[in-house]
C-alpha cells in the first residue's frame, strides 16, 4: 500500500510541476476596470466585516492562546508541505502576540511533546517547556508556519489597511452569492514579491467565510500549481466577543466542495491576556517589527 501511495504522490507532483501559469485572482470586471468606486466599496466591506466579527475587540488585547489540532488527508502527509512535523491529530498550543507575527507553538502530545518552536522578529528559536534551553535557528518551516497561521487568525483585523483593496464583484459558492474583495500589495497585477487574496464576505452575516490566496514565499520551492489555495472558515464567538476560527479547512486552488481538503485545523479554548507578553520575546536585542518585515539587503 505504501508503494502505491508514494507512486501516486509522485504522479501528483509531476502534474503540479507542469502547471506554470501565474495565478490571477482578479475578476474580469476588476481587470477591465468596469467596477465603479471599487476601492471605496472594497474597504467599506472589509471594515464592516471586521466590526461584524468583533475584531475591534481582539485588536485591544496584548496576547492570546488557543489549542489546535491538525488533520491531514492521507496522501498529503507524503508531501513535504507540513510546517509543523508530527502535528497530525496531535494537540498543540499556539501563543500569539496580537498585531504582530510573533508567537510560539508548543507540542502537547506525541513524539515532540514539550518542544516549543517560536518566532520573534522573524528569528526562529527552539525551546523546551520547564527548561532554560533556548536555541536560535533559521528554519524557514517553523517561521513561515507560525507567521502564516497567525495571519490567517487575524486577517480580518488587518485586511482593511492593505495597500491595494478593490471590490471584485459577486461570486456564488455553496449557494451563497458572496461579495468578493481583492487584496494585495505592490501592484494590482500579479507580481513575484507579494501574495494576493480574494476575500469572500457573506452578504447576510458580513463574516469572512473564505480566503482564496496565492503563496509566493513558501518555505520551500513549490510549483505554481501548489501556490494557490483556499482557507474555509468556521467561527465561534469567544469570551471577548470576537468570532475567531473554530475550524479552518485548507483546499488546493479555488474553493471546492467543503469535504474536499488537503488538511484542516480545529481550534478551541481561546484565552486572552492570560500570560505575560514578555514570554513571547525570549531573545534579547532583536528589533521589533510587529506587522512589518525587515528590509532585504
C-alpha positions, -999 to 999 in steps of 0.1 A, spaced: 0 0 0 28 24 9 44 18 -25 12 28 -43 8 59 -21 43 71 -29 38 64 -66 5 84 -66 22 112 -47 50 113 -73 25 114 -101 5 142 -84 37 162 -80 46 158 -117 11 171 -126 16 202 -105 51 208 -118 35 211 -153 13 239 -140 33 270 -148 7 298 -153 8 326 -127 -25 328 -107 -45 359 -111 -73 362 -86 -89 393 -101 -123 390 -116 -128 400 -153 -148 431 -142 -119 442 -120 -93 436 -147 -113 457 -171 -118 484 -145 -156 483 -151 -164 484 -113 -172 519 -101 -157 530 -68 -140 496 -64 -116 507 -37 -141 525 -15 -166 497 -18 -139 471 -11 -125 489 20 -161 495 33 -169 458 30 -137 448 49 -143 473 76 -179 462 80 -167 426 82 -141 435 109 -167 450 131 -193 423 124 -169 396 136 -158 417 166 -121 420 156 -120 455 170 -121 438 204 -92 414 196 -73 445 185 -71 457 220 -56 426 236 -19 420 241 -17 383 237 -39 352 233 -36 315 231 -56 286 216 -54 248 214 -50 235 178 -53 201 162 -43 194 126 -59 166 105 -42 158 72 -58 139 43 -37 107 40 -19 113 7 -9 148 16 12 136 45 36 122 19 42 157 6 69 179 22 43 206 30 37 202 67 52 232 85 48 216 119 61 179 116 45 155 139 13 175 143 -12 151 127 -41 145 151 -19 158 180 -28 186 204 -8 218 200 -9 251 218 -5 284 200 5 315 219 4 347 198 12 384 203 -17 404 189 -9 427 160 23 410 151 38 379 135 54 369 169 43 337 186 50 302 198 39 266 191 41 240 219 36 203 212 13 189 239 15 153 229 33 129 205 70 123 199 77 161 202 58 167 234 72 196 254 90 211 224 84 248 217 90 264 183 88 302 182 93 332 160 104 366 173 110 394 149 114 369 121 141 350 140 132 314 148 140 296 181 135 263 197 129 258 234 115 232 259 88 235 285 100 238 321 136 244 309 160 273 303 170 257 269 168 281 240 184 278 206 181 303 178 176 289 143 167 299 107 144 270 100 120 285 74 95 258 80 85 269 115 90 306 109 67 305 78 42 283 95 38 304 127 36 337 107 11 322 83 -14 307 108 -10 339 129 -21 359 99 -49 336 90 -62 341 125 -60 379 125 -66 386 88 -100 404 92 -83 428 115 -56 438 91 -71 435 56 -89 469 56 -55 486 59 -38 467 30 -21 488 3 -44 477 -25 -81 469 -19 -106 466 -46 -142 453 -48 -142 424 -73 -179 416 -77 -201 387 -66 -193 350 -68 -215 321 -59 -201 295 -35 -222 269 -17 -254 286 -29 -243 319 -13 -238 349 -35 -206 363 -18 -193 398 -22 -156 394 -31 -127 418 -23 -93 416 -39 -64 425 -16 -27 428 -24 4 449 -22 30 464 -46 9 463 -78 -27 452 -86 -14 428 -113 3 396 -100 39 400 -90 66 378 -76 70 397 -43 36 399 -27 8 374 -21 -27 381 -33 -60 374 -16 -96 372 -27 -118 377 4 -154 362 4 -178 383 26 -211 366 34 -238 391 25 -261 380 54 -237 377 83 -209 400 69 -185 374 81 -154 364 61 -161 327 53 -133 321 28 -99 334 18 -85 324 -16 -48 331 -16 -16 329 -36 16 319 -19 48 334 -32 71 329 -2 65 292 8 93 278 30 105 256 1 103 259 -37 69 249 -50 54 246 -85 28 272 -93 2 245 -91 7 244 -53 10 282 -49 -28 287 -48 -51 277 -20 -84 284 -2 -90 287 35 -126 279 46 -135 292 80 -160 282 107 -161 307 135 -171 307 172 -179 336 195 -151 340 221 -153 354 256 -143 389 244 -169 389 216 -147 382 187 -157 355 163 -124 336 158 -119 304 139 -131 271 154 -122 252 122 -102 261 91 -101 238 60 -73 242 35 -81 233 -1 -59 233 -31 -65 262 -56 -100 278 -57 -129 269 -34 -143 233 -37 -168 211 -20 -164 216 18 -154 180 22 -125 184 -2 -94 192 17 -56 190 19 -59 193 57 -79 210 84 -72 226 117 -96 227 147 -92 254 174 -107 256 209 -102 270 243 -93 306 234 -78 326 263 -69 363 262 -42 382 281 -37 351 303 1 352 303 28 379 301 37 392 266 74 390 275 72 352 273 69 355 235 101 376 234 129 355 250 157 367 227 173 399 238 184 427 215 162 420 185 144 448 167 106 448 170 88 445 136 52 440 146 33 435 113 62 446 91 92 427 78 129 435 79 141 450 46 160 428 24 196 438 17 
